[in-house]
């Protein structure tokens, strides 16, 4: 039997499944994330303008944006195109810091890196004294952005230390209330968004790099299939007082 050339041999192999384009994740977001919030093209561009000044947001990566405006309370996902423009992929309601209560903080403004300096962990699904699962269902991923400075909403209202996290919340008692400020300063997100970010490694650039270096990371789920455009940043803004028509 004659030997096949390497080129012919490779051509005879079954074609591998093509990786979806970054923009295809918009369809995945719509299919997998409950309570998506539709935004007009004008509003999509309005929010994208808040991301443009950040030099750390290099092209070909996803970036998460949260608006703590009490009238918005939104999570938005963007992909920065090679040409530098930000492509909108989806939005859904969240809850940020609730002012006026003891030990409650305003969610801090700025750009926060998701890195292995502060490893993520998994919710245990246990209830507090009020019967609430603060981190949501067992197994939900808690995205840890480390210690940051944030304004207290009680007492002297000065800046103090806050452990900034983004996590799911009690699916029965608190998730239906997403869309209004309720947290102690962290970002509460829907269970479905938590799973979407986790499964596709949307913000897992640092974790992808660690795996490529041979590190074993227990927090990664069995169905982890990281996108080639994994990002590493969460931006928190406040559009209060700005023009906005959803």
C-alpha positions in Angstrom: 0.0 0.0 0.0 1.6 3.3 -1.0 2.4 5.8 1.8 0.3 8.9 2.0 2.1 12.2 2.1 1.6 14.1 5.4 -0.5 16.7 3.6 -2.8 14.1 2.2 -3.0 12.2 5.5 -4.0 15.3 7.3 -6.5 16.2 4.7 -8.1 12.7 5.1 -8.7 13.3 8.9 -12.2 14.4 10.0 -12.5 18.2 10.3 -12.3 19.5 13.8 -15.3 21.5 15.1 -14.7 25.1 14.3 -14.4 27.4 17.3 -17.2 29.9 17.2 -16.2 33.5 16.6 -16.2 35.9 19.5 -19.4 37.5 18.3 -21.1 34.1 18.4 -20.9 34.3 22.2 -23.8 36.7 22.0 -26.1 33.9 20.9 -24.6 31.7 23.7 -25.2 34.5 26.2 -28.8 34.9 25.1 -29.4 31.1 25.3 -27.7 30.4 28.6 -28.2 33.5 30.7 -31.7 34.1 32.1 -33.3 37.5 32.2 -31.1 39.1 29.5 -31.6 42.8 29.2 -31.9 44.1 25.6 -30.1 47.3 24.9 -30.4 49.6 21.9 -27.2 50.1 19.7 -27.0 53.6 21.1 -26.9 52.4 24.7 -24.4 49.7 23.8 -22.1 52.4 22.4 -22.8 54.6 25.4 -21.4 51.9 27.7 -18.5 51.0 25.4 -17.2 54.5 25.7 -16.5 53.9 29.4 -14.1 51.1 28.4 -12.2 52.8 25.6 -9.8 54.8 27.8 -8.4 51.8 29.6 -5.0 50.8 28.0 -5.0 47.4 29.9 -8.0 46.3 27.8 -6.0 45.0 24.9 -7.8 43.7 21.7 -9.0 40.1 21.4 -10.3 39.7 24.9 -13.6 39.7 26.8 -14.3 42.3 29.5 -17.0 42.5 32.1 -18.6 45.8 32.8 -20.9 46.6 35.8 -22.9 49.8 36.2 -23.7 50.5 39.8 -26.1 53.3 38.9 -29.2 52.5 41.1 -31.4 52.9 38.1 -29.4 50.5 36.0 -27.7 47.8 38.0 -26.4 46.0 35.0 -23.8 43.5 34.0 -22.6 43.9 30.4 -20.2 41.7 28.4 -18.0 43.1 25.7 -15.3 41.7 23.3 -12.6 44.1 22.2 -12.1 43.6 18.5 -8.6 43.7 16.9 -9.4 47.1 15.5 -10.0 48.3 19.1 -13.8 48.7 19.0 -15.9 47.0 21.7 -18.5 44.6 20.5 -21.5 44.1 22.8 -22.5 40.5 23.6 -25.2 40.7 26.3 -26.5 42.2 29.5 -28.4 41.1 32.6 -29.4 42.5 36.0 -27.1 42.5 39.0 -27.0 44.0 42.5 -24.3 46.2 43.8 -23.7 47.8 47.2 -26.7 49.1 49.1 -26.1 52.5 50.8 -27.1 53.3 54.4 -26.5 50.1 56.4 -23.9 49.1 58.9 -20.9 47.3 57.2 -22.3 48.0 53.7 -20.0 49.6 51.1 -20.5 51.3 47.8 -19.2 48.9 45.1 -15.9 50.5 44.2 -15.3 52.2 40.8 -12.4 51.2 38.6 -10.8 48.4 36.6 -10.1 45.2 38.6 -8.0 42.3 37.5 -9.1 38.7 37.9 -5.8 36.9 38.8 -4.5 33.9 40.7 -3.1 36.3 43.3 -6.5 35.9 44.9 -7.8 32.4 43.8 -11.5 31.8 43.3 -13.4 29.3 45.3 -16.7 27.4 45.3 -19.8 28.1 47.3 -20.7 25.5 49.9 -24.4 26.3 49.6 -24.8 26.7 53.4 -27.4 29.0 54.8 -26.8 31.9 57.3 -28.9 32.7 60.4 -31.5 34.2 58.1 -31.8 31.1 56.0 -30.1 32.7 53.0 -27.4 31.1 50.9 -25.2 34.1 50.5 -23.0 32.7 47.7 -25.9 30.8 46.0 -26.2 27.2 45.3 -23.5 24.7 46.2 -20.7 24.7 43.6 -21.3 28.2 42.3 -18.0 30.0 41.6 -16.9 33.0 43.6 -14.8 35.3 41.5 -12.3 37.0 43.8 -10.7 40.3 42.9 -8.8 40.8 46.2 -8.8 43.6 48.8 -9.7 47.0 47.4 -10.6 50.4 48.8 -14.3 51.3 48.9 -16.4 53.9 50.6 -18.4 52.9 53.6 -22.1 53.8 53.6 -22.3 54.2 57.4 -20.5 56.2 60.0 -17.8 58.6 58.6 -18.3 57.1 55.1 -14.6 57.1 54.5 -12.7 54.6 52.4 -12.0 51.3 54.0 -10.9 47.8 52.9 -13.4 45.6 51.1 -12.9 42.1 49.7 -14.3 42.5 46.2 -16.1 39.4 44.9 -18.5 38.7 42.1 -20.8 35.8 42.9 -24.2 34.2 42.6 -26.8 34.7 45.3 -29.7 32.9 47.0 -31.7 31.6 44.0 -35.0 31.6 45.8 -35.0 34.7 48.0 -32.5 37.2 46.5 -31.9 36.3 42.8 -35.5 37.5 41.9 -34.5 40.9 43.3 -31.5 41.4 41.2 -31.7 44.8 39.4 -31.6 46.9 42.6 -28.8 47.7 45.1 -28.8 45.0 47.8 -25.2 43.7 48.4 -22.6 44.7 51.0 -20.4 45.9 48.2 -19.8 42.8 46.1 -21.4 42.1 42.7 -24.3 39.7 42.9 -25.0 38.0 39.6 -27.6 35.5 38.3 -26.9 31.8 38.8 -27.1 31.3 35.0 -24.5 34.1 34.4 -22.2 32.5 36.9 -22.4 29.2 35.0 -21.9 30.9 31.7 -18.8 32.7 32.8 -17.4 29.6 34.5 -18.0 27.1 31.8 -16.6 29.2 29.0 -13.8 30.7 31.0 -14.9 34.2 29.9 -12.7 36.0 32.5 -10.1 33.2 33.0 -7.1 34.4 31.0 -4.9 33.9 34.1 -6.3 30.4 34.7 -5.7 29.5 31.1 -2.1 30.6 31.4 -1.6 28.6 34.6 -3.0 25.4 33.0 -0.7 25.8 30.0 2.2 25.9 32.5 1.0 22.6 34.0 -0.6 23.8 37.1 -3.6 21.9 38.5 -6.5 24.2 39.6 -9.2 22.5 41.6 -11.6 25.3 41.1 -12.1 24.8 37.4 -15.2 22.8 36.5 -15.2 19.5 34.7 -16.9 21.0 31.7 -14.5 24.0 31.5 -14.0 24.9 27.9 -12.3 28.3 27.9 -12.7 30.6 25.0 -9.6 31.6 23.1 -10.5 35.2 23.9 -10.6 34.9 27.7 -10.3 38.2 29.5 -9.1 39.2 32.9 -10.8 42.4 33.9 -14.0 43.6 35.6 -14.8 47.3 35.1 -17.2 49.0 37.6 -18.7 52.4 36.6 -21.5 54.6 37.7 -23.6 56.3 35.1 -25.7 58.3 37.6 -26.5 61.7 36.1 -25.5 60.7 32.6 -27.9 60.4 29.7 -29.3 56.8 29.5 -32.3 55.3 27.9 -32.4 51.6 28.0 
